[in-house]
Amino acid sequence: MVASYLGGCAIATSYVGLVHPLSAALSVVFGTHHCLANCIAMKAAGEFYPREVDEFLFFCERQAIQIPSGVCAEATDNVLNQLARATLMHDKPLTNKFGPNFRDVLTEDRIKRIFMAM
């Protein structure tokens, strides 16, 4: 429990930006395992991390790792709303990435479009 707590403290105060809040939402709403959820979120974050996503996808291809796609293709409005809420509750990393007015940049509609791209 202490390790989990300290890991959470590290995540909350680090610059994990957008990937962690998106992956946490996938885990909460769909029960997606943390590592896989991070990979799915990273693949969809190219708008915000173009160089990093290209590098990530290069290594996935090199190692023949297939990241699932279409995970939100059939998501209902209710599910997309849950995903958006579960993402936006991560104030600290989103503030680290986008600044204190992150909700002006990362609107619920924009988050839903990101999830639909997953």
C-alpha positions in Angstrom: 0.0 0.0 0.0 2.8 2.4 0.8 4.4 1.7 -2.7 1.1 2.3 -4.4 0.6 5.5 -2.4 4.1 6.8 -3.2 3.6 5.9 -6.9 0.3 7.9 -6.9 2.1 10.8 -5.3 4.8 10.7 -8.0 2.3 10.6 -10.8 0.2 13.4 -9.3 3.2 15.8 -9.1 5.0 14.8 -12.3 4.6 15.9 -15.8 2.6 12.9 -17.1 0.4 15.4 -18.9 -2.4 14.0 -20.9 -1.6 10.3 -21.3 -2.2 9.3 -17.7 -5.6 11.0 -17.4 -6.8 9.3 -20.6 -5.5 5.9 -19.6 -6.9 6.2 -16.1 -10.3 6.9 -17.7 -10.0 3.7 -19.9 -9.1 1.8 -16.8 -12.0 3.1 -14.8 -14.7 2.9 -17.4 -13.6 -0.2 -19.3 -11.4 -2.0 -16.8 -8.5 -1.8 -19.2 -5.2 -2.9 -17.6 -3.0 0.1 -16.8 -0.1 -0.7 -19.2 -2.4 -1.4 -22.1 -4.5 1.7 -21.4 -1.3 3.8 -21.4 -0.4 2.4 -24.8 -3.8 3.0 -26.3 -3.8 6.6 -24.9 -0.3 7.3 -26.1 -1.2 6.1 -29.6 -4.1 8.6 -29.7 -2.1 11.6 -28.3 -0.3 12.5 -31.5 -1.9 15.9 -31.6 -0.2 16.8 -28.3 3.0 14.7 -28.5 3.8 14.2 -32.2 7.5 13.3 -31.8 6.9 11.1 -28.8 4.1 9.2 -30.5 6.1 8.7 -33.6 8.9 7.3 -31.5 6.5 5.1 -29.5 4.9 3.7 -32.6 8.3 3.1 -34.2 9.3 0.9 -31.2 6.0 -0.9 -31.2 6.5 -1.7 -34.9 10.1 -2.8 -34.3 9.0 -5.2 -31.6 5.9 -6.3 -33.4 3.6 -5.0 -30.7 0.1 -4.4 -31.8 -1.8 -1.7 -29.9 -5.6 -2.2 -30.1 -7.7 0.3 -32.0 -11.4 0.9 -32.2 -11.7 0.5 -28.4 -14.3 3.3 -28.2 -15.8 2.9 -31.7 -19.1 1.8 -30.3 -19.1 4.0 -27.2 -22.5 5.5 -26.4 -22.9 9.2 -25.4 -23.2 8.0 -21.8 -19.9 6.1 -22.0 -18.1 9.0 -23.7 -19.4 11.3 -20.9 -18.0 9.0 -18.3 -14.7 8.9 -20.1 -14.5 12.7 -20.3 -15.4 13.1 -16.6 -12.9 10.4 -15.6 -10.2 12.3 -17.6 -11.0 15.8 -16.3 -10.8 14.8 -12.7 -7.0 14.6 -13.0 -6.4 18.3 -12.4 -2.7 18.2 -11.5 -1.3 16.4 -14.6 -3.7 18.3 -16.9 -2.6 21.6 -15.3 1.0 20.5 -15.8 0.4 19.9 -19.5 -2.0 22.7 -20.4 -1.8 25.3 -17.6 -4.4 26.3 -15.1 -7.0 26.9 -17.7 -6.7 23.4 -19.1 -10.5 23.0 -19.4 -10.5 25.8 -22.0 -8.1 23.8 -24.1 -9.2 20.3 -23.3 -13.0 20.6 -23.5 -15.3 17.6 -23.0 -16.0 17.5 -26.8 -12.3 17.4 -27.6 -11.7 14.6 -25.1 -14.6 12.7 -26.6 -13.0 13.1 -30.1 -9.7 11.7 -28.7 -11.4 8.7 -27.3 -13.3 8.1 -30.5 -9.9 8.0 -32.3 -8.8 5.2 -30.0 
